Amino acid sequence: MHELGISRNIVAIVGEAAGGRRVRRVTLEIGRLSGVVREALEFSFDLVAQGTPAAGAVLEIREIEGRARCADCAAEFAVPDFLAACTCGSRRLAHIAGEELNVKSVDLED
């Protein structure tokens, strides 16, 4: 479960940004192609955040759809997974979105 390690990194980033203030909300952007299991991340975030400025913070996750560009016909389209093919039949795709995992914002108490 690599989500535990990801949660540790997120809590460290958020804690540094908080500067000792309590964190109310953490907003993440996670691509559908990132391999991150949302439920596992939410569960591990709550565990890892205990005893830190992020304890009790709301974790908001915004999903980013997967997108690819076909190397053969240059079409750009949404992809649900890495096994997708272009409508032209090609599987030579360059993934251009959906693999992200970003801390988008941190809301702090005043």
Backbone as a printed PyTorch tensor [residue, N CA C, xyz], in Angstrom:
tensor([[[  0.8550,  -1.1810,   0.0000],
         [  0.0000,   0.0000,   0.0000],
         [  0.8960,   1.2390,   0.0000]],

        [[  1.2190,   1.7440,  -1.1810],
         [  2.0780,   2.9160,  -1.2770],
         [  1.3630,   4.1940,  -0.8590]],

        [[  0.0540,   4.1370,  -0.6580],
         [ -0.6910,   5.3050,  -0.2190],
         [ -0.2370,   5.7800,   1.1640]],

        [[  0.2410,   4.8600,   1.9990],
         [  0.7520,   5.2410,   3.3210],
         [  1.9680,   6.1530,   3.1650]],

        [[  2.8840,   5.7900,   2.3000],
         [  4.0560,   6.6340,   2.0420],
         [  3.6660,   7.9640,   1.4260]],

        [[  2.7060,   7.9420,   0.5240],
         [  2.2210,   9.1780,  -0.0910],
         [  1.6110,  10.0730,   0.9790]],

        [[  0.8220,   9.4820,   1.8720],
         [  0.2060,  10.2540,   2.9610],
         [  1.2550,  10.8890,   3.8540]],

        [[  2.3070,  10.1480,   4.1600],
         [  3.3960,  10.7110,   4.9770],
         [  4.0060,  11.9280,   4.3010]],

        [[  4.2330,  11.8310,   3.0100],
         [  4.8050,  12.9610,   2.2730],
         [  3.8540,  14.1500,   2.2510]],

        [[  2.5610,  13.8860,   2.0460],
         [  1.5750,  14.9670,   2.0220],
         [  1.5260,  15.6610,   3.3800]],

        [[  1.4740,  14.8860,   4.4570],
         [  1.4180,  15.4700,   5.8030],
         [  2.6890,  16.2790,   6.0830]],

        [[  3.8400,  15.8160,   5.6240],
         [  5.0860,  16.5700,   5.8080],
         [  5.0390,  17.8920,   5.0450]],

        [[  4.5830,  17.8550,   3.8070],
         [  4.4770,  19.0750,   2.9920],
         [  3.5110,  20.0610,   3.6360]],

        [[  2.3620,  19.5490,   4.0490],
         [  1.3300,  20.3880,   4.6520],
         [  1.8080,  20.9610,   5.9840]],

        [[  2.4720,  20.1420,   6.7870],
         [  2.9850,  20.6050,   8.0770],
         [  3.9960,  21.7220,   7.9250]],

        [[  4.8570,  21.5950,   6.9190],
         [  5.8430,  22.6440,   6.6580],
         [  5.1600,  23.9350,   6.2150]],

        [[  4.1580,  23.8030,   5.3660],
         [  3.4210,  24.9770,   4.8870],
         [  2.6190,  25.6390,   6.0070]],

        [[  2.1600,  24.8320,   6.9620],
         [  1.3130,  25.3510,   8.0410],
         [  2.0920,  26.2200,   9.0150]],

        [[  3.3670,  25.9820,   9.1640],
         [  4.1570,  26.8020,  10.0790],
         [  3.6200,  26.7940,  11.5030]],

        [[  3.1090,  25.6510,  11.9680],
         [  2.5900,  25.5460,  13.3270],
         [  1.1140,  25.8280,  13.4780]],

        [[  0.4940,  26.3900,  12.4440],
         [ -0.9500,  26.6450,  12.5000],
         [ -1.7220,  25.3670,  12.1950]],

        [[ -2.9530,  25.3130,  12.6650],
         [ -3.8100,  24.1490,  12.4310],
         [ -4.3080,  24.1610,  10.9870]],

        [[ -4.3100,  22.9930,  10.3700],
         [ -4.7640,  22.8320,   8.9890],
         [ -6.2360,  22.4490,   8.9910]],

        [[ -7.0310,  23.1860,   8.2420],
         [ -8.4650,  22.8830,   8.1550],
         [ -8.7970,  21.9930,   6.9650]],

        [[ -8.1410,  22.2240,   5.8390],
         [ -8.4680,  21.4850,   4.6070],
         [ -7.2040,  21.3480,   3.7610]],

        [[ -7.0840,  20.1760,   3.1500],
         [ -6.0160,  19.9180,   2.1840],
         [ -6.6990,  19.4880,   0.8910]],

        [[ -6.3830,  20.1770,  -0.1940],
         [ -6.9560,  19.8410,  -1.4900],
         [ -5.8790,  19.2220,  -2.3630]],

        [[ -6.1750,  18.0210,  -2.8630],
         [ -5.2530,  17.3010,  -3.7360],
         [ -5.8500,  17.1760,  -5.1230]],

        [[ -4.9880,  17.1200,  -6.1210],
         [ -5.3770,  16.7460,  -7.4760],
         [ -4.7050,  15.4100,  -7.7530]],

        [[ -5.5310,  14.4040,  -8.0660],
         [ -5.0000,  13.0680,  -8.3220],
         [ -5.5270,  12.5800,  -9.6570]],

        [[ -4.6080,  12.2260, -10.5330],
         [ -4.9820,  11.7100, -11.8350],
         [ -5.5030,  10.2850, -11.7580]],

        [[ -6.4720,   9.9910, -12.5970],
         [ -7.0590,   8.6450, -12.6280],
         [ -6.0560,   7.5910, -13.0630]],

        [[ -4.9870,   7.9930, -13.7200],
         [ -3.9640,   7.0580, -14.1720],
         [ -2.7830,   6.9810, -13.2080]],

        [[ -2.8840,   7.6390, -12.0660],
         [ -1.7600,   7.7150, -11.1250],
         [ -1.5020,   6.4220, -10.3680]],

        [[ -2.5060,   5.5550, -10.3030],
         [ -2.3460,   4.3180,  -9.5460],
         [ -2.6540,   4.4710,  -8.0700]],

        [[ -3.0800,   5.6520,  -7.6550],
         [ -3.4050,   5.9060,  -6.2530],
         [ -4.8450,   5.4740,  -5.9950]],

        [[ -5.0380,   4.6870,  -4.9380],
         [ -6.3790,   4.2470,  -4.5430],
         [ -6.9180,   5.2770,  -3.5550]],

        [[ -7.9330,   5.9900,  -3.9900],
         [ -8.4890,   7.1060,  -3.2140],
         [ -8.8360,   6.7070,  -1.7810]],

        [[ -9.5740,   5.6200,  -1.6080],
         [-10.0190,   5.2000,  -0.2730],
         [ -8.8300,   4.8840,   0.6330]],

        [[ -7.8150,   4.2570,   0.0840],
         [ -6.6210,   3.9340,   0.8720],
         [ -5.8830,   5.2100,   1.2710]],

        [[ -5.8340,   6.1920,   0.3740],
         [ -5.1780,   7.4600,   0.6830],
         [ -5.9360,   8.2110,   1.7720]],

        [[ -7.2550,   8.2490,   1.6700],
         [ -8.0670,   8.9270,   2.6850],
         [ -7.8690,   8.2790,   4.0540]],

        [[ -7.8840,   6.9560,   4.0990],
         [ -7.7070,   6.2280,   5.3530],
         [ -6.3220,   6.4860,   5.9400]],

        [[ -5.2970,   6.3550,   5.1250],
         [ -3.9340,   6.5200,   5.6480],
         [ -3.6340,   7.9740,   6.0010]],

        [[ -4.2300,   8.9290,   5.2790],
         [ -4.0300,  10.3390,   5.6140],
         [ -4.5110,  10.6140,   7.0360]],

        [[ -5.7030,  10.1260,   7.3650],
         [ -6.2470,  10.3390,   8.7110],
         [ -5.3300,   9.7390,   9.7790]],

        [[ -4.7750,   8.5790,   9.5210],
         [ -3.8670,   7.9410,  10.4800],
         [ -2.5690,   8.7250,  10.6400]],

        [[ -1.9650,   9.0710,   9.5290],
         [ -0.6690,   9.7510,   9.5470],
         [ -0.7920,  11.1670,  10.1130]],

        [[ -1.9310,  11.8220,   9.8990],
         [ -2.1170,  13.2040,  10.3520],
         [ -2.2950,  13.3280,  11.8580]],

        [[ -2.6170,  12.2380,  12.5520],
         [ -2.8130,  12.3020,  14.0030],
         [ -1.5650,  12.8630,  14.6780]],

        [[ -1.7940,  13.8160,  15.5720],
         [ -0.6930,  14.4410,  16.3050],
         [  0.0900,  15.4810,  15.5240]],

        [[ -0.4010,  15.8650,  14.3560],
         [  0.2550,  16.8860,  13.5360],
         [ -0.7080,  18.0540,  13.3400]],

        [[ -0.2390,  19.1640,  12.7840],
         [ -1.1540,  20.2770,  12.5010],
         [ -2.2910,  19.8930,  11.5440]],

        [[ -2.1430,  18.7760,  10.8170],
         [ -3.1690,  18.3420,   9.8710],
         [ -4.2030,  17.4100,  10.5050]],

        [[ -4.0790,  17.1260,  11.7820],
         [ -5.0420,  16.2380,  12.4540],
         [ -6.4520,  16.8110,  12.3350]],

        [[ -7.3740,  16.0050,  11.8710],
         [ -8.7650,  16.4310,  11.7230],
         [ -9.0590,  17.2390,  10.4800]],

        [[ -8.0510,  17.4820,   9.6590],
         [ -8.2630,  18.2720,   8.4400],
         [ -9.1170,  17.4970,   7.4440]],

        [[ -9.9070,  18.2260,   6.6950],
         [-10.7000,  17.6410,   5.6140],
         [ -9.7650,  17.4240,   4.4330]],

        [[ -9.8080,  16.2240,   3.8770],
         [ -9.0190,  15.9150,   2.6910],
         [ -9.9530,  15.9470,   1.4890]],

        [[ -9.7630,  16.9400,   0.6360],
         [-10.5740,  17.0810,  -0.5750],
         [ -9.7480,  16.5760,  -1.7440]],

        [[-10.3090,  15.6470,  -2.4970],
         [ -9.5900,  15.0730,  -3.6310],
         [-10.3410,  15.3880,  -4.9150]],

        [[ -9.6350,  16.0380,  -5.8250],
         [-10.1820,  16.3410,  -7.1520],
         [ -9.5290,  15.3810,  -8.1390]],

        [[-10.3680,  14.6200,  -8.8320],
         [ -9.8520,  13.6710,  -9.8100],
         [ -9.5920,  14.3570, -11.1490]],

        [[ -8.4440,  14.0370, -11.7290],
         [ -8.0790,  14.5530, -13.0500],
         [ -8.2480,  13.3910, -14.0350]],

        [[ -9.0250,  13.6040, -15.0840],
         [ -9.2420,  12.5290, -16.0500],
         [ -7.9610,  12.2380, -16.8220]],

        [[ -7.8410,  11.0030, -17.2600],
         [ -6.7200,  10.6230, -18.1050],
         [ -6.9450,  11.1350, -19.5140]],

        [[ -5.8810,  11.6620, -20.1230],
         [ -5.9530,  12.1430, -21.5050],
         [ -4.7010,  11.6820, -22.2290]],

        [[ -4.8700,  11.4150, -23.5040],
         [ -3.7480,  10.9630, -24.3170],
         [ -3.8170,  11.5740, -25.7060]],

        [[ -2.6570,  11.5520, -26.3730],
         [ -2.5610,  11.9930, -27.7680],
         [ -2.0190,  10.8120, -28.5620]],

        [[ -2.6680,  10.5220, -29.6650],
         [ -2.2730,   9.4090, -30.5140],
         [ -1.0280,   9.7880, -31.3240]],

        [[ -0.0310,   8.9090, -31.3180],
         [  1.1990,   9.1590, -32.0690],
         [  0.9950,   8.9690, -33.5700]],

        [[ -0.0650,   8.2760, -33.9510],
         [ -0.2960,   8.0210, -35.3780],
         [ -1.1710,   9.0740, -36.0450]],

        [[ -2.2830,   9.4440, -35.3950],
         [ -3.2060,  10.3860, -36.0390],
         [ -3.3080,  11.7340, -35.3120]],

        [[ -2.6190,  11.8850, -34.1880],
         [ -2.5570,  13.1300, -33.4000],
         [ -3.8670,  13.4820, -32.6990]],

        [[ -4.8240,  12.5630, -32.6650],
         [ -6.0760,  12.8250, -31.9420],
         [ -5.7750,  12.8940, -30.4490]],

        [[ -6.4860,  13.7810, -29.7720],
         [ -6.3750,  13.9080, -28.3210],
         [ -7.7220,  13.5120, -27.7250]],

        [[ -7.7020,  12.6610, -26.6890],
         [ -8.9520,  12.1280, -26.1580],
         [ -8.7790,  11.6400, -24.7290]],

        [[ -9.9100,  11.4570, -24.0460],
         [ -9.9290,  10.9320, -22.6820],
         [ -9.6500,   9.4370, -22.7140]],

        [[ -8.8680,   8.9790, -21.7310],
         [ -8.5810,   7.5480, -21.6000],
         [ -8.9090,   7.1040, -20.1810]],

        [[ -9.6180,   5.9840, -20.0490],
         [ -9.9850,   5.5100, -18.7170],
         [ -8.8590,   4.7430, -18.0190]],

        [[ -7.9050,   4.2120, -18.8140],
         [ -6.8160,   3.4080, -18.2530],
         [ -5.6810,   3.3290, -19.2680]],

        [[ -4.6250,   2.6090, -18.9030],
         [ -3.4550,   2.5100, -19.7720],
         [ -3.6480,   1.5460, -20.9410]],

        [[ -4.7560,   0.8350, -20.9810],
         [ -5.0120,  -0.1290, -22.0480],
         [ -5.8380,   0.4550, -23.1840]],

        [[ -6.1860,   1.7120, -23.0820],
         [ -7.0400,   2.3540, -24.0790],
         [ -6.3460,   2.4230, -25.4370]],

        [[ -7.1580,   2.4750, -26.4600],
         [ -6.6670,   2.6400, -27.8240],
         [ -7.3770,   3.8300, -28.4610]],

        [[ -6.7490,   4.3950, -29.4460],
         [ -7.3410,   5.4940, -30.2170],
         [ -8.4430,   4.9270, -31.1120]],

        [[ -9.3340,   5.7900, -31.5400],
         [-10.3910,   5.3490, -32.4600],
         [ -9.8060,   4.9010, -33.8060]],

        [[ -8.5700,   5.3240, -34.1210],
         [ -7.9290,   4.8750, -35.3610],
         [ -7.3460,   3.4660, -35.1970]],

        [[ -7.3780,   2.9410, -33.9700],
         [ -6.8790,   1.5940, -33.7060],
         [ -5.4820,   1.5520, -33.1040]],

        [[ -4.8040,   2.6660, -33.1080],
         [ -3.4410,   2.7080, -32.5900],
         [ -3.4190,   2.6390, -31.0610]],

        [[ -2.3920,   2.0030, -30.5400],
         [ -2.1440,   1.9920, -29.0970],
         [ -0.8690,   2.7770, -28.7680]],

        [[ -0.3550,   3.4790, -29.7650],
         [  0.8330,   4.3060, -29.5380],
         [  0.3660,   5.6760, -29.0410]],

        [[  0.2120,   5.7620, -27.7220],
         [ -0.3510,   6.9580, -27.1100],
         [  0.6630,   7.6280, -26.2010]],

        [[  0.6260,   8.9410, -26.1940],
         [  1.3960,   9.7320, -25.2320],
         [  0.3990,  10.2560, -24.2090]],

        [[  0.5690,   9.8460, -22.9630],
         [ -0.3450,  10.3120, -21.9100],
         [  0.0170,  11.7520, -21.5500]],

        [[ -0.9670,  12.6310, -21.6160],
         [ -0.7180,  14.0490, -21.3820],
         [ -1.3820,  14.5620, -20.1100]],

        [[ -2.2490,  13.7560, -19.5110],
         [ -2.8770,  14.1250, -18.2330],
         [ -3.3910,  12.8570, -17.5640]],

        [[ -3.4820,  12.9400, -16.2490],
         [ -4.0670,  11.8400, -15.4960],
         [ -3.1030,  11.1010, -14.5990]],

        [[ -1.8220,  11.4480, -14.6480],
         [ -0.8410,  10.7900, -13.7960],
         [ -0.4010,  11.6820, -12.6290]],

        [[ -1.0520,  12.8300, -12.4760],
         [ -0.6740,  13.8070, -11.4680],
         [ -1.0060,  13.3510, -10.0540]],

        [[ -0.2610,  13.9080,  -9.1150],
         [ -0.6040,  13.8600,  -7.6970],
         [ -0.0150,  15.1390,  -7.1100]],

        [[ -0.8580,  16.1430,  -6.9320],
         [ -0.4200,  17.4660,  -6.4910],
         [ -1.1650,  17.9200,  -5.2480]],

        [[ -0.4440,  18.5660,  -4.3390],
         [ -1.0970,  19.2810,  -3.2500],
         [ -1.4780,  20.6250,  -3.8460]],

        [[ -2.7660,  20.8100,  -4.0800],
         [ -3.2460,  22.0140,  -4.7650],
         [ -3.3600,  23.1980,  -3.8160]],

        [[ -3.8980,  22.9500,  -2.6030],
         [ -4.0280,  24.0510,  -1.6440],
         [ -4.1140,  23.5020,  -0.2270]],

        [[ -3.7970,  24.3770,   0.7130],
         [ -3.8660,  24.0790,   2.1410],
         [ -4.5700,  25.2520,   2.8120]],

        [[ -5.6960,  24.9880,   3.4640],
         [ -6.4220,  26.0230,   4.1890],
         [ -6.0390,  25.9390,   5.6560]],

        [[ -5.6250,  27.0750,   6.2160],
         [ -5.1560,  27.1300,   7.5970],
         [ -6.0780,  27.9800,   8.4720]],

        [[ -6.0560,  27.6770,   9.7720],
         [ -6.7500,  28.5660,  10.7150],
         [ -5.9300,  29.8250,  10.8770]],

        [[ -6.6320,  30.9170,  11.1180],
         [ -5.9330,  32.2060,  11.3340],
         [ -5.3310,  32.2890,  12.7010]]])
